[in-house]
């Protein structure tokens, strides 16, 4: 397939490994003029074949993979994946009722789906708790190990020695992020390949249970550094797997919201970490040990609970365990017809990916992150968002509060308030991410984050007044798309996307929302094929 898009002139991109976008259709308005529905269409591969052939192919596929008893089910499921279920006459009443209920109740799902997603959320909490444990511990462990910049009698050390102490404390705090990114993230691929999603999560949960406890028992700053070095590797490996596991289980209609549980529970973990910091603040001498060690709690729960979850259906499919993958999918969907539809459609798109990527090893897949245009765009889009978020420094605010005159106890309580604010403002995102979209939310929140970070930074220049007065992107839309369809979204070249935003959407926004002119909304740069068909049919 070729990738095409039309702005002022048609263009074609030939540098993609697996483009799957179709040229825009057109429709006539009441005056007979032609107008665009979308510039690029996310194609459903099943529509290349007739309904009869689609059903026969699905039945043959089921029989060839040891699921002969489910062959009729997959035949009907393929038709549902191809067209709206109301057009499929082969469905029985229970299947039609289940599909209608799913359509009208997007949060409907079996217990196992919600159990698995909730456990993934606990996995996210481990990251937040690990981060904020050091937030409170920073106020006391430097004194324990003689690296606070002061002598035992309280007098300041010479400038060179004090600077060295600052570097040591900074390295202890930063090492978990360095090893998470430079080691943990790069061992994810082989760990997932050999252990599966569940096995990898269990292994990292064991690591994240042992290392906080080791941090709490550290006898020197070198021992603490070593424990946090390994802790970071576990965090990096876990952070790259749990969201993938969650996304592969989630139905596409609420995938964004369910995966958003990750971020919600990261901030819940941050809040719980702040709570733990406050709870143990009055324990003499060992408060910092308890603050660091308490982070083992969510990872222990994760390690115990993960074995009751099904393995990722997509992972099992990719490794040749097709029948086992379907049994796993059935546990994650409310009805067999829904499970068969999602599983077969995922298989169809995966086979197209496999034809392109067959034979590529670890280092080739790693290189693809930077050399394949559609993967590179997704990579730098996500990286830009994550770097901007992490650089805000909110997870190290206890030290900032102390530096502007708060006492250690006041700094802990102020940090607790920040953690509570993060939780409160993350909750609405669960309900907005699959309706307003990721890109819209990013465009709204990033400018606000920039403004308040600037205000907070400039407020530190104040040396008078109250303590409170002294504290003061290119992303494509992916809402309600399956994981497989995201490949097609990022096949749009960045220069064409930016050109469309600057020459089409920005003028429209100014005219419609600032000048208040009643003008026609321009076409989206990307739209799903079935939605375009519905518009054309109407």
C-alpha positions, 0 to 999 in steps of 0.5 A: 500500500502507498501513503498519500495525503492531500493539502494543496497538492497531492504527495506520496511518501516512499520512505515508510516500512509499512504505510497503510493510509489511503487517499482522502475521499471527497463528498458534495455539500448541498451546493454541489461543491466537493469537500474533504472528509479527511486527509488520511484514512486509517484503513481496515485491512479486512475491507479489501476482501468481500464479506464471504472471503473474510469469513472463510479466511477467519474460519480457516485461520482458526482451524489451522491454529487448533481452534476448529471448535471456534471456527464459526465464531471467528467467521462471525467475528471477522464480519463484525471487525469488518463492518458494523455489527448491525449489518451482520445477519449471521449473529445470534441474539446473545452476540448481538445483545452483547455487542450493543451493550458494549457499544452503549456502555464503554466501561463494561468489562469482566472482572479479570479485565479490571483486576489486571488493569488495577494491578497494573495501576499498583505497578505504577504506584511503585514508581511514584512511591520510590521517587517521593521516598527520597524526597523526604529522606533528603532532609536527613540521610545526608546528616547520617552519612556526613555529606550534608555540607556541614561538619559534625559540630554544625559548622560549614565545611570548606567550599570544595568539600561542601560542593562534593557533598552536594554532588554525592547527594545529587548522584544518589537521587539521580542514579535511579533515573539514569539507570532506568533510562540507560539500562532498564529501558534497554533490557526490556526487549530481551526480558519480554521476549524470554519471560513474557509480560507477566514474567518480566513484571514479576521479576522487576517486582521482586527487584523493586521489593528488595532494593527499597528494603536494601536502601533502608538498611544501608550503612554508608552512602556508597551502599545506598547508592548501590541499592538505588542503582539496582532500583533504577534498573528495575524501575526502567524495566517495569515502566516500559512493560506495565503500560504495554501489558495494560494497553494490550489488554484494554479495549480500544474504545477506552484504551487511553483511559485504562492506560491513563490509570498508569499516570493516575497511580503514579501520582497516587504513589507520589501522594502515598510516598509523601504520606509515608514521609509525614507519618514517620517524620517523628521516628528518631534517626531512622525516619529516612530509612523508613521513608526509603524502605516503605516503597516496597509495599506496592511492588510486593503486592504487584509481585504477588498478584501478577500470577493471577492475571492472564498473559498478554494475548498479543504477546502469546500470538506473536510467539506462536501460542495462538490458541492460548492467546485466545483463551487469554483474550476470552478472560478479558472480554465480556463475551466470546464474540467480542474476544474473537473480534478483537483477537482476530483483528489484532492478528490481521494487522500483526501479520502485516507488521510481521511481513515487514519486520520478519527476521529483524533482531534486537539491534535492528528493532532498536535502530528502527526507533530512529530510522523508520519514520513512523516509529521515529515520529512516535518516539520523539513525540512521546520523548518530548512529552516525557522529558518536559514532564520530568524536568518540571522537578515537582518530585524534589520539592521538599528540598526546594521548600526547605531552601526558602525557609520552611522547616523540614516538617513544614516542607514535608507537609507542603510536599504532601499538598502538592501530591494531593493536587496532582491526584485531584487534577489527574482524575478528570483526564481519565474521562477526557483522554478518549473524548477530547484526545491526547493532543488536545489535552497536551496543547492545553496543559503544556503552555500552563505548565510552562507559565507556572514553572516560569512563575515558580522559578522567578519567585525564588529570586524574592528574598523578602515576603512570606515563604509562600510568596517565594515559591511560586510540542508536535503530537499526533492524535491517537484517541480510540484507535487500536494499538495496531492502528497507531502505526498508520497514524504515525505514517504521516510525515512530520513536515506535512502534519506541521504544514497542515496545522499552520496553514489549515487549522491555525487560520481556522482556529483564529477565524472561528474562535477569536474572530467568531466567524461562522466558517466550515470546519476543515478536514482532519488530517487523519480519520478512521475508515469506518467513520469516513464511510459513515459520513459519506453514506449519510 
